[in-house]
Amino acid sequence: MRRLDRWLVLLGLLVATGCIGFLSTRHTWTADWSRGARASLAPESVAVLDTLHGPVEVVGYLSPTGPLREQIAAVIERYTREKKDLTLSFVDPDLDPAASRQLGIAGDGALLVRYQGREQRVESPINERNLSNALERLARGGERVVAFVTGDGERQPDGRANADLGTFMTQVERRGIRAVPLNFSQTRGVPDHTDLVVLASPTSSLPADSVAALVDYVHGGGNLLWLTEPGNEDLGTGPLADVLGVRVLPGVLVDGQGSTLNVNDPRMVVLGDYPFHAITRGFRESTLFPQVSGLAQVSDHDWAVVPFLRSGERSWTAFGGIDNARPSTIAFHPEAGELKGPLDFGFALNRLSPSPDRNEQRAVVIGDGDFLSNTYIGNGGNRALGERVLDWLLGDDVLVDLPTRGAPDRVISLSQDGLNAISFGFLIALPVTLLGLGVGIAWRRRRR
């Protein structure tokens, strides 16, 4: 009878173990015992997920080689714990490079987050902060209206010519940004509910009425992106430059550093380092700027002006022409008024908004528009930098402010006396004690 009882107990244990194993494949339970719940999402990220009513799809365009997929899966697992209909899948961009280029995927790959027909791109570093910011942009919904000034030879947002911005705008339209034309010969001013106005490299002089409308728009608190080019300082945009407190320097910016990067045209400015600003925070990709115009800041202005694009020390403003068909003999001529670098060619401006409907007014002036053109948008991080500029101008640069959640016991702070005591204990006291114990044990054994 006792033997039967033992077999029944063993059978019961086996059945219970099998049931527990089966249930573990259907249900999961996770407990985060780390200090500050560092292995879980911050409450701010959980609040963002609560605003997303419906499935969220995360697609990682990443190579299967390397540890990136596992690292990203670990980050996404924190989100799936809170939102069960958030899914993650991976695509190898090398299997369909044409589709990857069409989506703007380059370098180390990226994540595309899709929700209700809209999408956001998350690039390196892929962490909770960047991913939660992308989800917050998707949760806001609605279209952001970006008006492009037309009628004076500007780059067209839907154009397919080499100088137009069609490729870039097609990619950002997936993020809920809608580009509309703005011709001041057909309207007296900037329409209401316009989130941003873009003046993209006009090639002919702007009528006085058009410049006055832009000045009134800025005076009223509107956000502006102005892409200028070498030689554009004489296109009637002086009043706009005055209200922004910037000046376009004469000449074209040349940089001798490009020769070390196999860039033969000295007018091609290649950047890998950027002054610190919200636009360039954590940005490590190289960017290419053809035919750049230097910028200068006017003092005693109410704008806070921060440069975020700056040429190298081997750059200067050249006044003479460059013939690419012949060996370059370009040189710096200070006697002609040429300015030595480093020189700024990208300004981010902000101030308290004159409009009661907004807290802050923002503007960006860049001395080159070619870097976003159809010809150069695929070079390095040009597209990513353009998206960062739009995000900052539209107020979407930082949406979720995550607190720092570090472990308090990662660093041990000791005084000099404490270090001396530890050193004495481990180097002298402990060996002497062990040696004394050994001698004592040996002495007692001999006495026996």
Disulfide bonds with the S-S distance in Angstrom:
none
